[in-house]
């Protein structure tokens, strides 16, 4: 297969390395970097020093930059979009006439944006009422694409190192799922198919918020009982949110739900968990985010998820506590107290 990965961040690079090294398939993989200087350094040194330092790039991995991304789509069998949620809309607009399967790898919700064509003042210029999931952005700007998402419990560093990993390829289009399996399934990386695109995207977004909460819990040394309770109740609110958006319950028992939540909430490589740990230590949000050097999607989508949940009438107390913490409305101990002092309720509702 000819595979194009757009975006040379940690995750895009890791998938490009995995596909290029796939022992079952002789893929021809191209990695596109928006930053020309980064691309030149990667070609010269055969390493992504900024995002995956110390991990060599395969010799046959082609690295390009500069030109319009749509120019690279010709002759491809699959295009992977490696941009974060904030950059997804722009990439999809550039690829709106692409005729090959496309899959994004970002996790989160887009912030509310002004309506297309709206003025900047008055009723017509008001933002759309809620932030959108990735497939909803695609439906707005590139409805003709055959598209989906590749998600699941995965740290980029471990995938690039060839450590055992399992992912889920989700799309309403069978061809997209099939191409993702063909591209990445290998003895080191298992890829499962799922047609519940909504559920997979919800799991990928909400688990980042819950990882911030779990990092806070661990940073305050609240104990293993508290961690288990937080992860379990977090999974319950993830499921409530997903069902309200049309997802299937069983998806949240799979890789993109429970699997990704456990990894991101407990793994030492989790940036979102690290944010919670740093906040518990008394760092400001700006200090915590700056120290990471990478995007922590939970910080950017927490408010949007909470906003959409309120719009749907879905109760998400852990998410609301994280938002209050990020907005400086609560201190870490106050956020914990607010959760513990809630009125009793049935476990299943």
N, C-alpha and C positions, 0 to 999 in steps of 0.2 A: 504493500500500500504506500501511497504518497500521503504523508501526514504533515500538516502545517500547524505549528503552535505559535499563536500570537501572544507575545508577552514573555519576557525573560526574567520574571520574578522567581521566587523559590519553587513554587508549585508548577508553573509552566515549564521551567527548566527540568525539574525532576521527572515530569511526564515525558518530555522530549528525550531525556536520557533513557528512561524505561522502555519507550517504544523503539528507540534506536538499538538498544541492547537485547531486544526480545529474541530469545534463541529459537522460537518457533516460527518467526516470520522475518523475512528480509525487508523490513520497512525502509523507506527513504524519508528521513525526517528533516524538516526545516524549522529552525527556531528563529522567530522574528523579534528583535529588540527595538523598542521605540527610540532608545538612547543610542545614537551612533557611536559615541565614545565607549559605552559599555560593550557594544557589539565588537568593536575593534579589539578591545582588550580580551574578550572571550575568544575571538579567533586567534589571537597571538599566543595567549597563555593556556588556552584549552581548559579554562576553569571559570565559573561564575563567582568571582571573588567577593562580590557584595552579598549575594544571597545564599550561596552554597560553597563557602570557602573550603578548600582542601579536597573537594570531590572532582576528579578529572572528568572532562567531557569526552564522549566517544569520538574517535577520530573521524568517523563518517557522518557525524552530526553537522549539518550545514547551518551556519549562522548568518543571518542577513539583517538589514536595517534600512531605514531611510525612505524607500518608495512607499506609495500608497498600498495599504495592506491588500486591497482588492486585487492588485496586480499579481499577488502571489497565489491567488486562489485557483488560477488556471492549472489544470492537470492534477489537482489534488483529489484525494478520495475522502479526506476528513480534515476539518478545520477545528482546532481547539482554541477557545478564547480564554487567555490567561489573565485578563484584566480583573481588578477588583470590581465590586459592584458599582463604585463611582464612575468607572470607565466603561462599563458594559454598554450603555446606551450609545455612546459614540462609535464603538466598534461595530455594533449591530447595524447602525445606520450606514456605515461604510460597506458592510457586507450584505445589504438588503437584497441585492440581486444575485447573490452567490447561489449556485445551483448544486452544491455538494453539501452533505450533512455537516452540521455545525453543532458543537457542544461547548457550553461554558463550564468553568470550574470554580467560579466565585460562590461565596456563601453569604447570604444576607438579604436585606430588602433595600431598595432604592429610597432615598429621601423623597418627600413630596416635592414636586416640581411645578412651575407654572404650566398651565395647560398650553398645548401647542397652539401657536398663533395668537395667544392672549396678549392683551396690552399689559402694561406694568402698573396700572392703577384701576380702581373701581372693581366692580363685581367680576368683569370679564378677566381680570388679571389675577384672581385668586388661585392659589395652588390647588392641585387635585387633592381630594379630601384625605387620602392615605397614601403611604409609600407602596411601591409595587414590588412583587417578586420578579425574578429574572424572566420567567416565561411570559409574564404580563408586559414587561418592557418590550420583549421581542414581538409580542402580538401588536403592540402600538407602532413600532418603527420598522419592523421587518417581518410582516405577517406571512410572507411567502416562503420563509426559510423552513427547511426540515431541521428541527433543532431539538436539543435536550441538554441534560446535565450529567456530568461525571462527578460523583460525590462519595462520601463515606469516611470512615475513621482512618485518617492518614496524615502523617507528618511528612513533609516534603523531603527532609533529610533522609529518613529511613527508606522512602521509595527510591531516591537516587542511589542509595547504597545497596539496593537490591534486597532489602529485608522483607520477609513475608508480609503481605498486605492484602486486604480484600476491599473492593470498591463496588459501587452500584451505578449502572448506566440506566438513566431514566429518560424516557421520551414517549410521546404518543405515537411516534413513527418507528416502526420495526426496523427500518433501514438504519436509523441513527443508532439504535441499540446494538444492532449487529456490527456496525462499523467500529463502535467503541470496544466491543468485546474482541473483535479481530485485531484491533490496534494494540491493546494493552494486556489482554489475557496471556499469562505466561506461567512458568513454574514458580515464579516469585510473586506474581500479582494476579489474584483471582478477580474477575469482573462478572458480577451478576446483573441480570436484566430486571427492570421494573418499569411498568407503564404508569405508575402513580407519580407523575412529575411534581404535582403539588406537594405531596407528602415528603418526597425526598428534599425538595427545596426548603420546606418549613423546618425539617430536622436540621439541615445544614445551617440555617439562620439562627434558630432559637438556642441551639446547643452552645453557641459562642457566648450568649448572654448568661446562660446558666453556669458556664465555666468561670466567668468573672465572679459570680456569687460563690462558687465552690472555692475559688482561690481566696476569697475574703474569709470564708469559713475556716479554711486551713491556716491562713495567716493569723487569725485570731486565736488559734489553738483551741477550737471548740470541740474537737474530738472526732473520732470515727463514726460515732452514732449520728452526730449532726451532719457529717458529710453524706452518709447513706440516706438520711431523711431528705436532705436537700436535693440530691440527685433524683430520688424517686418522685418527690413532689414536683420537681422541675419537669420530669418526663410527663407527668400527668397534665401539666399546663401546656406543654408542647403539643400533646395529643389533642387537648380541647381546642387549641388554636387551629391546628391542622384540620380537624374534623369540620370546624366552622367554615373553612375555606374549600372544603370538598375533598380532602384527602381520605385515604383509607386507614383505619386503625392499625392494621397489621404492619403497615410500613414503618410505624414508630417502634416496633419490636425488632426491626432489622438494622442493617448497617448504617443507614443514614439517620436513624433515630437513636435507639439505645446505644448502638456501637459507637457512633461519633460522639455522643454525649459523654460516655464513660471515658473515652480517650482524651477528649478536650478538657474535661473537668478534672482529671487526675494525672495526666501526663506532664512530665517536667518540660517538654518541648512546647507546650501550649502557651501561645502569647496571651490569649484571653485569661487563662488561669493566672498568668504572671501579673496581669493588671490587677486582679483581685488581691493577690499577695502583697503587691506594692502599696495598694490603697490601705490595706490592713496595717502596714508599717508606718502609716502616716504621710506617705507621699501624696502630692496633689495629682489630679488626673493628668495634667500637662507633663509633670515630671515622669509619671508612669509610662505614658505613651512615648515620650521622647527617648526614654531609656531602652525601649524595645528595638528601635531602628527599623521596624517593619509594621505593617498594618495589623491592627487587632480589630477584626470586623465587628465584634460584639459591642465595642465602644460606639461605633457609628450606626449600628442598626437597632440598638436597644430602644431608643426613643420611638423609632418608626414602628417597631413591633408592638410596643405598648399602645401607641396611637391607633394602630389598626385593630388591636384587640378590643380597645374601648369602642371603636366604631362598630365592631361585630357583637359587642356585649359579652365578650369572653373575659372571665376572671383570670388574671395572670399575676398573682401577688409577688412571686419571686422576681419576675421581670420588672414590675413596678418598683420594688425595693432597689433593684440595680439602677434603674433610671434616677431615682431620688438620690442615690449615692453619687452617681456620675454628675448630676446637676448641682451637687453641693448642698442639697436640701436636707441630707441626713449624714451623720458621721457613721463609720462602720458599726459601732456597737448599737446605735439607734436603729440601723437597718435590720439587724438581727432581732432586736427587741420588738420591732414592729411586726415581724413575721411570727414570732413566738406568741405574741399577745392577741393574735387574731381569734375571733370567735370560733368555737368548735364547729366542725362541718363533717358530712359524710365523706369517707375516703373516695367512693365511686360516685361521680355525679356528672 
